[in-house]
Amino acid sequence: MTLTELQEVLKERIRLTARTAFDIDLDHVPSETPPKTELGDAAFPVAFELAKQIKQATGEKRNPREIAETLKASLEEFDFVQRVEVAGAGYLNVYFNRPQFLATQVSADPLPRLKVSQEPSATKVCVEHTSVNPNKAAHIGHVRNSVLGDTFQRILTANGNRVEVQNYIDNTGVQVADVVVGFIYLEKKTLSEIKQLDAELTAAGKTFDYYCWDLYARVGQEYLINEELKQKRPEVLHLVEEGGNETADLADYVATRNVECIVDTMERLSIRYDLLPRESEILHLHFWDKAFEQMKQLGVIQFETEGKNAGCWVMPFESHSGTDEHEADKILVRSNGTVTYTGKDIAYQMWKLGILGLDFFYRPFHKYADGKEVWITTSDPAADENAPEFGHGETIYNVIDSGQSYPQDIVRKGVAAVSPEKGERASIHLAYAKVALSPAAAQELGFELSDEDKTRSVIEMSGRKGLGVKADDLINRLEADALAEVESRHPEESDESKRAIAHQIAVGALRYFLLKFTKNTIIVFDFKEALSFEGETGCFCQYAAVRANSIFRKLSDGGEDISDSFALAKEASNTADVFSGPGGDEIWATLVLAARLEDAISNAASQTEPAILAKYTFNLAKAFNLFYHNHKILPEPDKKKRAVLLSVAHNALKSLTAALNTLGIEVPPKM
C-alpha cells in the first residue's frame, strides 16, 4: 500500500473504534505529519474531538488521554504499524513498520493514479490557460499563466483526473482590431501583401508575431495623437465581429498566424493544448443567443430601464457594488446591443460544462512532433467529423490574472444560476499576480534604464507601449546563459548535446522560478537567481536527480544487476537492523519523504496551488543531497545496508523525477 492508503486505513479504524467504543460517528478524522520521524510517521489529534463529541452526546467528561489509549490499542493490531505512542494530552503518534514499508516501496510506481487517469470512467475536468490575445507575441506574463495552467493540468492528471486543456482565442477582440487598423491604415497593406510580408519575415528568420508586437505598439502611440485613426477602431471591430468581409478575412489571417507562433513558443516550454476554442464561433454559432434566452427565461438577468445602465441587460448581484468598474462587469449586453466579454464568457463556460445545448464544429490545427494533434473550433458544418468530444467537464479551472477576479465571480454565479445542480463549485478561478523584472534582468534583456529606474526594485511592463519581455526572448536568453555554463563544465560534449542540456536547464529554471511562489505573489524575475545551482531553484532539483541517476548508471556500467539489491532489501530480517542502527532515522526519513509525493500532488490539486508541489520537490532534492552526502552508497561494505541505501536512493530518484515531470521539468543527462 502507498503511504496515503495506509493513512486511510488508520482513519477508517479510528472511525470504527469511535463508533464501537464510544458510540460516536466521526465525519472527519484530522491527521498531521510530524515534523521529525522520531516523533512518528502519522499523528492523529482526534482524541480531543472525540472527548468534545462524547460530552455533547452524553454529558460525560472523558479524558482525551484515556480515549487515545483505546484508539492506540486498535491501531496496533495492524502488522504495518510498529508501535503507537500517546503523547501530551492525547495525541496519537503512529510509527510504521519500516522493513515492511520498504518492501512495499521497492520498484513501486510513485504515481499509481496515472494508470487510471485516461480511463473513460475517470473524472473529466477542463483547464483553460494561456488565452493570449492573438495580436502579437506572447510575453513573460503569459508565460506565468501558461506554466501555472500546464503544471496544474499535470497535477490533476497525476491525481487521477482526465484533463482537457483549452486555450481560448479571442480572435474578434479589440486588440486584434488594433493590429488590423495598423495594417490597413498605417501600412496600407492588403491581405495578399500581409501574406507576402509573412513569407519574407520567415525567409529572413524572423517571426510574424514579433512584427505585430511592434505594430501594435505603434498603433497605441498613434491613437494618442490621431483621433481620426482612433475612430477606425470601432468600425474595424464591428467588421471583424460580423465576419464574412475582407476586413474579417484579414483579421482571421493575422490572428491565426499569431496563434501558430504562440503555440510554437509554448511548445518550447513543453506546454501543449487539446483545443483552441475561438470567440468568433461563440458569436457565429449563436452560443450567446442560446445562453441569453436561458438566462432571461430563468430571471437570471434583468433589463435596466433607468439610471446609468438604462437599456442594458445586467446580472443583479449586490456584491462589490458601488464602483463603476464592478457595475460595468455586471453588464452582459450593452445598450447598443453588443455583448460584453462577461456575457460571452458565461456562454463559453456553459458549453464547457455541457449545459448549453450547442456545440462547435472542429478541425485539426496543429500536429506536434510526436503526432499529438491540437484542434480548433470552426463554424463550418463540413469540418472534420472524426473530432474527439470536447467540453462536458465536471469541473472547470480558468487560469486568469487576479485583476479579473470580479468578472470571473460574475461568470461563476451566472452559470450557477442557470444550472444550480452544477453550482458555483463547478467553475474555479485560478487567479495569479503579475510578473515584473529586476533592474538587472531588464538590462540583460536590452532595456535602456534611466538612473531612476536602476534604483527601483521592480521594472513594470506594458505591452501596449511595447515595454515588455517577449517569451521567446526570455527563453533564448536563459538558454544562452545555460549553454555557457554547460560548455564550461562539459567541453567534451557535442554541440548538439550541449544545446539539448542547456534547453532542459533553461526550461527547468524558468518553470520552477514561476512555480515556487504562491499564485498571489508578484514575481520579480531575475536571471542569476533562476539559474543558480544553489538554493531553491529548478537547477538545484535537477542536479539532485542527475546525481541520483549517476549512482545507477555506474552500477549498470559495472555490470551489476540492481534487482539483486532490491530482493535483499525486501527481506525484513535484512533491513530491521539498518533502520534501527546509526543513521537509520535519516535513511527512513528520506524513504518516507519520497513516499509523500502522492500527498503533495493531492494537496496541490485540492488547494489549487502548484507551489505546494514545487516546495515538496525542493525539499526532496535537499533531503536526497544530504542522504547522498552522509552515506557512501556504492562503497558501503555491508551488503544489507547497501541494499537498503540503494533501494531508498532509487525511490527518491523515482519520486523526484515524477515530481519534476509533473512540474514540466526534464532531468538532463548531465549538469
Residue, then its C-alpha position, 0 to 999 in steps of 0.5 A: m500500500t502507498l503511504t496515503e492508503l495506509q493513512e486511510v486505513l488508520k482513519e477508517r479504524i479510528r472511525l470504527t473504534a469511535r463508533t464501537a467504543f464510544d458510540i460516536d460517528l466521526d465525519h472527519v478524522p484530522s491527521e498531521t505529519p510530524p515534523k521529525t520521524e522520531l516523533g512518528d510517521a502519522a499523528f492523529p489529534v482526534a482524541f480531543e474531538l472525540a472527548k468534545q463529541i462524547k460530552q455533547a452526546t452524553g454529558e460525560k467528561r472523558n479524558p482525551r488521554e484515556i480515549a487515545e489509549t483505546l484508539k492506540a490499542s486498535l491501531e496496533e493490531f495492524d502488522f504495518v504499524q510498529r508501535v503507537e505512542v500517546a503523547g501530551a494530552g492525547y495525541l496519537n503518534v503512529y510509527f510504521n513498520r519500516p522493513q515492511f514499508l520498504a518492501t512495499q516501496v521497492s520498484a513501486d510506481p510513485l504515481p499509481r493514479l496515472k494508470v487510471s487517469q485516461e480511463p473513460s470512467a475517470t473524472k473529466v475536468c477542463v483547464e483553460h490557460t494561456s488565452v493570449n490575445p492573438n495580436k502579437a507575441a506572447h510575453i513573460g506574463h503569459v508565460r506565468n499563466s501558461v506554466l501555472g495552467d500546464t503544471f496544474q493540468r499535470i497535477l490533476t492528471a497525476n491525481g487521477n483526473r482526465v484533463e482537457v486543456q483549452n486555450y481560448i482565442d479571442n480572435t474578434g477582440v479589440q486588440v486584434a482590431d488594433v493590429v488590423v487598423g495598423f495594417i490597413y491604415l498605417e501600412k496600407k497593406t492588403l491581405s495578399e501583401i500581409k501574406q507576402l510580408d509573412a513569407e519574407l519575415t520567415a525567409a529572413g528568420k524572423t517571426f510574424d508575431y514579433y512584427c505585430w508586437d511592434l505594430y501594435a505598439r505603434v498603433g497605441q502611440e498613434y491613437l494618442i495623437n490621431e483621433e481620426l485613426k482612433q475612430k477606425r477602431p470601432e468600425v474595424l471591430h464591428l467588421v471583424e465581429e460580423g465576419g464574412n468581409e475582407t476586413a474579417d478575412l484579414a483579421d482571421y489571417v493575422a490572428t491565426r498566424n499569431v496563434e501558430c507562433i504562440v503555440d510554437t513558443m509554448e511548445r518550447l516550454s513543453i506546454r501543449y493544448d487539446l483545443l483552441p476554442r475561438e470567440s468568433e464561433i461563440l458569436h457565429l454559432h449563436f452560443w450567446d443567443k442560446a445562453f441569453e434566452q436561458m438566462k432571461q427565461l430563468g430571471v437570471i438577468q434583468f433589463e435596466t430601464e433607468g439610471k446609468n445602465a438604462g437599456c442594458w441587460v445586467m446580472p443583479f448581484e449586490s456584491h462589490s457594488g458601488t464602483d463603476e468598474h464592478e457595475a460595468d462587469k455586471i453588464l452582459v449586453r450593452s445598450n447598443g446591443t453588443v455583448t460584453y466579454t462577461g456575457k460571452d464568457i458565461a456562454y463559453q463556460m456553459w458549453k464547457l460544462g455541457i449545459l448549453g445545448l450547442d456545440f462547435f464544429y472542429r478541425p485539426f490545427h496543429k500536429y506536434a512532433d510526436g503526432k499529438e494533434v491540437w484542434i480548433t473550433t470552426s463554424d463550418p458544418a463540413a469540418d472534420e467529423n472524426a473530432p474527439e468530444f470536447g467540453h462536458g467537464e465536471t469541473i472547470y479551472n480558468v487560469i486568469d490574472s487576479g485583476q479579473s477576479y470580479p468578472q470571473d465571480i460574475v461568470r461563476k454565479g451566472v452559470a450557477a444560476v442557470s444550472p444550480e445542480k452544477g453550482e458555483r463549485a463547478s467553475i474555479h478561478l485560478a487567479y495569479a499576480k503579475v510578473a515584473l523584472s529586476p533592474a538587472a534582468a531588464q538590462e540583460l534583456g536590452f532595456e535602456l534604464s534611466d538612473e531612476d529606474k536602476t534604483r527601483s526594485v521592480i521594472e513594470m511592463s506594458g505591452r501596449k507601449g511595447l515595454g515588455v519581455k517577449a517569451d521567446d526572448l526570455i527563453n533564448r536568453l536563459e538558454a544562452d546563459a545555460l549553454a555557457e555554463v554547460e560548455s564550461r563544465h562539459p567541453e567534451e560534449s557535442d554541440e548538439s548535446k550541449r544545446a539539448i542540456a542547456h534547453q532542459i536547464a533553461v526550461g527547468a529554471l524558468r518553470y520552477f522560478l514561476l512555480k515556487f511562489t504562491k499564485n498571489t505573489i508578484i514575481v520579480f524575475d531575475f536571471k542569476e537567481a533562476l539559474s543558480f545551482e544553489g538554493e531553491t531553484g529548478c537547477f538545484c532539483q535537477y542536479a539532485a536527480v542527475r546525481a541520483n541517476s549517476i549512482f545507477r548508471k555506474l552500477s549498470d556500467g559495472g555490470e551489476d544487476i540492481s534487482d539483486s539489491f532490491a530482493l535483499a532489501k525486501e527481506a525484513s530480517n535484512t533491513a530491521d537492523v539498518f533502520s534501527g542502527p546509526g543513521g537509520d532515522e535519516i535513511w527512513a526519513t528520506l524513504v518516507l519523504a519520497a513516499r509523500l509525493e502522492d500527498a503533495i500532488s493531492n494537496a496541490a490539486s485540492q488547494t489549487e496551488p502548484a507551489i505546494l508541489a514545487k516546495y515538496t520537490f525542493n525539499l526532496a532534492k535537499a533531503f536526497n543531497l544530504f542522504y547522498h552526502n552522509h552515506k557512501i552508497l556504492p562503497e558501503p561494505d555491508k551488503k544489507k545496508r547497501a541494499v537498503l541505501l540503494s533501494v531508498a536512493h532509487n525511490a527518491l530518484k523515482s519520486l523526484t523525477a515524477a515530481l519534476n515531470t509533473l512540474g514540466i521539468e526534464v532531468p538532463p543527462k548531465m549538469 
